[in-house]
Amino acid sequence: MSGNTARRAAAFRKTREAHLTEVAEDYVELIADLTAEFGEARLTDIADNMAVAQATASKIVTRLKREGLVENRPYRSIFLTESGRAMAEEARRRHRIVLEFLRALGIDEATADADSEGIEHHVSEATLTALAALTSELLGRKDCSV
């Protein structure tokens, strides 16, 4: 395999891996938000916020449960496990860094929020560190912590 082929294959592999975790990250982040706002995350609210059918949300919650990210009992709310909370916090951190960077570039709030929602799942830690540093520089702050 040539150098270009290997590099390209690695990039596509990384993207596929990011896609595998993207849905889980979005759902645990939403469950954390709903729990913080309402004290619980109900399947109905998850489906509504994700703009999917309850059956779709139920399948994903079942997957998250199997992966040890959420727990629930029949006819009860859905709660994050410690692993789920850690994943949600990490997704929020990446989202915040990308969002602050885009806002520092002058992108309007709605566009920056929508764009950061996609970018956060695919950005490397090295790029996040660079974005945070550049954001600090653009805003004249000492630290936009990573």
N, C-alpha and C positions, 0 to 999 in steps of 0.2 A: 504494500500500500504506500503510495507516494505521500510526501509531507502534506500537500494540499488536501488530498483525499482523507487522510487521518484527521487533519484539523477540521475539515467540513463534517466528517462523521461524528467527531466529538461535539461539535456545536449542535448538530441535530439531536444527538443523544441527550445532551443537557436540556434542550427544549422539550423533548418528549418527557423527561423526568419531571420538569417543571409543570407540564400539563397534568401529570398524574397527581401532583399535590395541590394544584391550583384550586380545584373545587373544594377539597377538604379545608384548605386555608380560608377560603371565602366563607364557608359554612361555620367553622369554629369562631371566626371573627364576628360573624353576625350573632351567633349564639351568645358570645361574651357580651356584645352590645345589648342584646335583648335582656339578658340576665341583669346587667347593670341598670338598665332603664326600668324594667318591670319586675325584677326579682325572679324571673323564670323565662324560659324560652319554650313556647308552645309550637307544635308542629304547624298549626294554622298560620301563626305569625311568621315562622321561618319561610313557609311556602309563599306567603304574600310578599314578604320582603325580597325574596329571590325571584319573584315573578314566575314561579313554576307551579305545577299542580301538586296537590298534597301527596299524591302517589310518588311523584318524582322526589319530593323532599323526604318522604318516608324511606325510599330506597337509599338515598344518600346518608340519612341519619343511621340507618341500619349498617351501612358500610363504615361510618365513623365509629359506631359502637364496636363493630368487629375489630377495628384498628385501635381500640382503647382510647379514643379521643372524647367520647361522650358516654353518658350513662342515663338510663331512664327506666321507668317501669310502665307497664301498660296503663294507658289513660292518665299518665302523669307528664309533667314537664320534662324537658331535656336539659341536662346540665353537663358542663365540661368536666372532664377528669383533669388531673394535674398535667398530663401530657397535652390535653386539649387546650388548657389555659396557656401553657408554654408556647404552643403553636400559634395561638391567637395573638399573644403578646409579640412574638417575633414578626408575624404578618403586619401587625399595627406599626411596629418600629420601621420596617421597610417601607410601608405605605407613607408614613410621616416624613421620612427622609426624602423620598421621591417627590411627594407633594410640596414640601418646603422648597425643594430645588426648583420645581416648575413654577411655583409662585414667585420665587426670587427672580426668575427670568421674565416675569410679567404676564404669565399665562393666567387667565381669569380662573376664579375658584372652581366653577363647575367643570371646566375643561381639564384643569389640573387634577381635580379629584377623579374624574373618569379615566384620564390617561394613567394616573399613578396606580389605579386599580389593576390595570393590566401589567404595567411595568414591574410592579413590586414582586411578582411571581417569577420573573425571569432575570432579574438583576443580580449580579455577583456581589459578594461581600467587598471585593476590591473596588468595584464601581460605586457601591454605596458609600464607602469611606471617602472616595474622591468627590462624590456628589455632596456629602455633608461638609467637607472642607471647602469646596467651592461656594456652597450656599453661605457658609459663615463669612467667607471673603466678600461675596456679593452684598450681604446684609450688614457688613461691618461688625459682626459679632465675633466673640472669641471662640465659641463652640456651638456647633449644631450637632450635638452628640449622635454618634452612631450607636 
